[in-house]
Amino acid sequence: MSDSEEDSQDKQLKIVVIGDGASGKTSLATRFAQEAFGKQYKQTIGLDFFLKRIALPGNLNVTLQVWDIGGQTIGGKMLDKYIYGAQGVLLVYDITNYQSFENLEDWYSMVKKANEESDVQPVVLLVGNKIDLEHMRTVKADKHQRFSQENNLISQFVSAKSGDSVFLAFQRVAAEILGVKLNKAEIEQSQHVVKADIVNYSQEPVARTVNPQRSSMCLVQ
């Protein structure tokens, strides 16, 4: 393979979405992948896994391998295996549910534990979801910022329902992992809609790519 051909290959990043049930993880992942929002809540069984290709500034194509760990509780026996090897983590809570914020410490401890044997810890983005329900907020913004600063995390407020800042959240994680600097103009330029499939599997995850030519990919755990 020539250097130019190698440079043209997509970089692939594993991004894991974790947090309390009903915090909006699946809606967040679905909004990012499909530009859709499901009004009826249904807890994920096992995990949802899919690929989505995005473009970062500098004509850098990146394929995000997104794992929505919906059915796992803190301390679940498979949780550390799902998190292991992730380059990025979205640590999600619901701004209208204070308990979901309180539990972030335990979720973050699981991230560190799962990767304690790795030389590099993943980039973690603190995500305050459901900002469309600002009038029902129970977690003040300063508490969000304090948690972010104390743990040296990047952070973002989003709404899976309206789509506000959802693409940006994933884009920021990818850019941080790859050392790409984003400015406002580049963020606006690189935002685009790409359709994807969400496939729910209770055991081994199988992904469908979101590239024009679709193919299936099995993951060996």
C-alpha positions as CSV (number, residue, x, y, z in Angstrom):
1,M,0.0,0.0,0.0
2,S,1.4,3.4,-0.9
3,D,1.7,6.3,1.5
4,S,-1.1,8.1,-0.2
5,E,-3.4,5.1,-0.1
6,E,-2.6,4.6,3.5
7,D,-3.4,8.2,4.3
8,S,-6.8,7.9,2.6
9,Q,-7.9,5.1,4.9
10,D,-10.4,6.1,7.6
11,K,-9.2,6.2,11.2
12,Q,-11.5,4.2,13.4
13,L,-12.3,5.2,17.0
14,K,-14.2,3.2,19.6
15,I,-16.6,5.5,21.5
16,V,-18.6,4.2,24.4
17,V,-21.8,5.9,25.7
18,I,-22.5,5.2,29.4
19,G,-24.6,6.5,32.3
20,D,-27.8,5.7,34.2
21,G,-30.8,4.2,32.5
22,A,-33.3,6.8,31.2
23,S,-30.5,9.4,31.0
24,G,-31.0,9.5,27.2
25,K,-28.0,7.5,26.0
26,T,-29.9,5.5,23.3
27,S,-31.7,8.7,22.2
28,L,-28.4,10.5,22.0
29,A,-26.8,7.7,19.9
30,T,-29.8,7.4,17.7
31,R,-30.0,11.2,17.1
32,F,-26.3,11.2,16.1
33,A,-26.6,8.2,13.8
34,Q,-30.0,8.7,12.3
35,E,-31.1,12.3,13.0
36,A,-34.1,10.7,14.7
37,F,-35.6,10.8,18.2
38,G,-37.9,8.1,19.7
39,K,-40.5,9.5,22.0
40,Q,-41.3,6.2,23.6
41,Y,-38.7,5.1,26.1
42,K,-37.5,1.5,26.0
43,Q,-34.4,0.4,27.9
44,T,-31.7,-1.1,25.7
45,I,-31.1,-4.8,26.2
46,G,-27.4,-5.7,25.9
47,L,-26.0,-2.9,23.6
48,D,-26.5,-1.1,20.4
49,F,-23.5,-0.9,18.2
50,F,-23.0,1.0,15.0
51,L,-20.5,2.8,12.8
52,K,-20.7,6.4,11.5
53,R,-18.3,8.2,9.3
54,I,-17.6,11.9,10.0
55,A,-15.2,14.4,8.6
56,L,-12.9,16.6,10.7
57,P,-11.1,19.7,9.7
58,G,-8.2,19.0,7.4
59,N,-10.1,16.5,5.3
60,L,-9.6,13.9,8.0
61,N,-12.2,11.1,7.7
62,V,-13.0,9.3,10.9
63,T,-15.2,6.3,11.5
64,L,-16.7,6.3,15.0
65,Q,-17.5,2.9,16.4
66,V,-20.2,3.8,18.9
67,W,-21.2,1.5,21.7
68,D,-24.5,2.3,23.5
69,I,-24.3,0.3,26.7
70,G,-27.9,0.7,27.6
71,G,-28.7,-2.4,29.6
72,Q,-25.7,-2.4,31.8
73,T,-25.8,-1.3,35.4
74,I,-22.8,0.0,37.4
75,G,-20.8,-3.0,38.3
76,G,-22.4,-5.2,35.6
77,K,-20.2,-8.2,34.8
78,M,-19.8,-7.2,31.1
79,L,-19.4,-3.5,31.6
80,D,-15.6,-3.4,31.9
81,K,-15.3,-5.6,28.8
82,Y,-17.4,-3.2,26.8
83,I,-15.5,-0.2,28.0
84,Y,-12.0,-1.7,27.5
85,G,-10.1,-0.3,24.6
86,A,-12.3,2.7,24.1
87,Q,-10.5,5.8,22.9
88,G,-13.5,8.0,23.9
89,V,-16.3,7.9,26.4
90,L,-19.5,9.9,26.6
91,L,-20.5,10.1,30.3
92,V,-24.2,10.9,30.1
93,Y,-26.6,12.2,32.8
94,D,-30.0,13.8,32.7
95,I,-30.1,17.4,33.9
96,T,-33.6,16.9,35.3
97,N,-32.6,13.8,37.3
98,Y,-30.2,14.6,40.1
99,Q,-29.6,10.9,40.9
100,S,-28.2,10.3,37.4
101,F,-25.7,13.1,38.1
102,E,-24.8,11.7,41.6
103,N,-24.0,8.3,40.0
104,L,-21.5,9.8,37.6
105,E,-18.7,9.3,40.1
106,D,-19.3,5.5,40.0
107,W,-19.6,5.4,36.2
108,Y,-16.4,7.3,35.8
109,S,-14.6,4.9,38.3
110,M,-15.7,2.0,36.1
111,V,-14.1,3.8,33.1
112,K,-10.8,4.2,34.9
113,K,-10.9,0.6,36.3
114,A,-11.7,-0.9,32.8
115,N,-8.6,0.8,31.4
116,E,-6.2,0.6,34.3
117,E,-4.0,-1.8,32.5
118,S,-3.8,0.4,29.5
119,D,-1.1,3.0,29.0
120,V,-3.6,5.6,27.7
121,Q,-6.9,6.5,29.4
122,P,-9.8,7.4,27.0
123,V,-10.9,11.0,26.3
124,V,-14.1,11.5,28.5
125,L,-16.8,13.9,27.6
126,L,-19.3,14.9,30.4
127,V,-22.7,15.2,28.7
128,G,-25.6,16.9,30.3
129,N,-28.6,15.7,28.3
130,K,-32.2,17.1,28.0
131,I,-31.4,20.8,27.8
132,D,-34.8,21.1,26.1
133,L,-36.2,20.6,29.6
134,E,-34.2,23.5,31.1
135,H,-37.3,24.6,33.1
136,M,-37.1,21.2,34.9
137,R,-33.4,21.3,35.6
138,T,-32.3,19.8,39.0
139,V,-28.6,19.8,38.3
140,K,-27.2,23.3,38.3
141,A,-24.7,24.2,35.6
142,D,-22.0,25.1,38.1
143,K,-22.2,21.5,39.5
144,H,-21.7,20.2,36.0
145,Q,-18.7,22.5,35.5
146,R,-17.2,21.6,38.9
147,F,-17.4,17.8,38.2
148,S,-15.8,18.4,34.8
149,Q,-12.9,20.5,36.1
150,E,-12.2,18.3,39.1
151,N,-11.9,15.2,36.8
152,N,-10.2,17.1,33.9
153,L,-13.0,16.3,31.5
154,I,-14.3,18.1,28.5
155,S,-18.0,18.8,28.7
156,Q,-21.1,19.6,26.6
157,F,-24.8,20.2,27.1
158,V,-27.0,18.5,24.5
159,S,-30.6,17.7,23.7
160,A,-31.2,14.3,22.1
161,K,-34.8,15.4,21.5
162,S,-34.0,18.6,19.5
163,G,-30.6,17.4,18.3
164,D,-29.0,20.5,19.8
165,S,-25.2,20.0,20.0
166,V,-25.4,16.2,19.6
167,F,-23.2,16.0,16.5
168,L,-20.8,18.5,18.1
169,A,-20.4,16.2,21.2
170,F,-19.2,13.3,19.2
171,Q,-17.2,15.5,16.9
172,R,-15.4,17.1,19.9
173,V,-14.5,13.7,21.3
174,A,-13.0,12.5,18.0
175,A,-11.1,15.8,17.6
176,E,-9.7,15.6,21.1
177,I,-8.5,12.0,20.6
178,L,-6.8,12.9,17.3
179,G,-5.4,16.2,18.4
180,V,-7.5,18.2,15.9
181,K,-8.4,21.8,16.9
182,L,-11.9,22.9,16.1
183,N,-13.0,26.5,15.7
184,K,-16.5,27.8,15.2
185,A,-16.3,28.0,11.4
186,E,-14.9,24.5,11.0
187,I,-17.6,23.1,13.3
188,E,-20.3,24.6,11.2
189,Q,-18.7,23.5,8.0
190,S,-18.2,19.9,9.1
191,Q,-21.8,19.3,10.4
192,H,-23.7,17.2,8.0
193,V,-26.3,14.5,8.2
194,V,-25.4,10.9,7.5
195,K,-28.0,8.2,7.8
196,A,-27.2,5.1,9.8
197,D,-28.8,1.9,11.1
198,I,-29.1,1.1,14.8
199,V,-29.1,-2.6,15.4
200,N,-30.0,-4.0,18.8
201,Y,-28.4,-7.3,19.8
202,S,-28.6,-8.8,23.3
203,Q,-25.3,-10.7,23.0
204,E,-22.6,-10.1,20.4
205,P,-22.7,-6.7,18.7
206,V,-23.0,-6.5,14.9
207,A,-22.7,-3.2,13.1
208,R,-23.9,-1.8,9.9
209,T,-21.8,0.9,8.3
210,V,-23.2,4.2,7.3
211,N,-21.0,4.5,4.2
212,P,-22.9,4.6,0.9
213,Q,-21.9,1.0,0.2
214,R,-23.2,-0.8,3.3
215,S,-21.7,-4.0,4.7
216,S,-22.0,-6.0,7.9
217,M,-19.2,-6.4,10.4
218,C,-19.0,-8.8,13.3
219,L,-17.0,-7.9,16.4
220,V,-15.0,-10.6,18.1
221,Q,-14.8,-10.0,21.8
